[in-house]
Amino acid sequence: MGLPQGEDWFKRQRLAGDPEATFAEIQPWVEARGLDAERVRDVLTKSFALACETKLPNPS
């Protein structure tokens, strides 16, 4: 249709694989809303860290 594509923020963060950089980008938003910074960091690590860097428990 010729419409410009919007940036895919999630995809950009996933490809970067740097949860700390992601947190630095959204930190003002986190603080403005009174969110728990450590919990946000934990979620970002689970969502955006490279697979070889995550230490998720083995389900077996």
N, C-alpha and C positions, 0 to 999 in steps of 0.2 A: 504494500500500500504506500510505500515511500515515507512512512513515519519514522522519525529517529528513534533508535533504540535507547532506552534508559539504561543507566549503569546497573549492573547486577552486583550489589554490595556484598551479598552472601558469597557469591562465586569469587569475587576479588579477595575476600578474606580467606576463603578456603584454599585458593591457589597460593596465597602468600604464606600460609602455614605459620603465622606469627601471632599467637594470641595476645602477647604483651603489646604489640603494635596496635592490634585491634582495640585493646582496652584503652590505650593512650588516646585513640581516636574518639572513643565514646565516653571517656571519663567525665567530661562536663555534663553529659546527659545523665549518667549514673548518679552523680552528686546532686544534680538539680532535682532528681526524683526521689532522693533519699534511699537508694538501693544499697544493699550490702555489697561492698566492693569485692570482698573475698569470694562471695558466692558467685558474683558476676564473672570474676576471673576463672573460677572453677568451671563454670559453664562454657566460657570461651575456650579454655584449654581442651575440654572434651569435644568441642565442636570444630575448632580450627587448628589444633596442633597436628603436626605431621604424624602419621600412623606409627612410625617407628619411635616417636618420642612420647607417646601416651603409654601410661602404665595402668591399663584397665585390668581388673581382676579376670582371671581365667574362669569361665563359667562351668568348666567340666570338673 
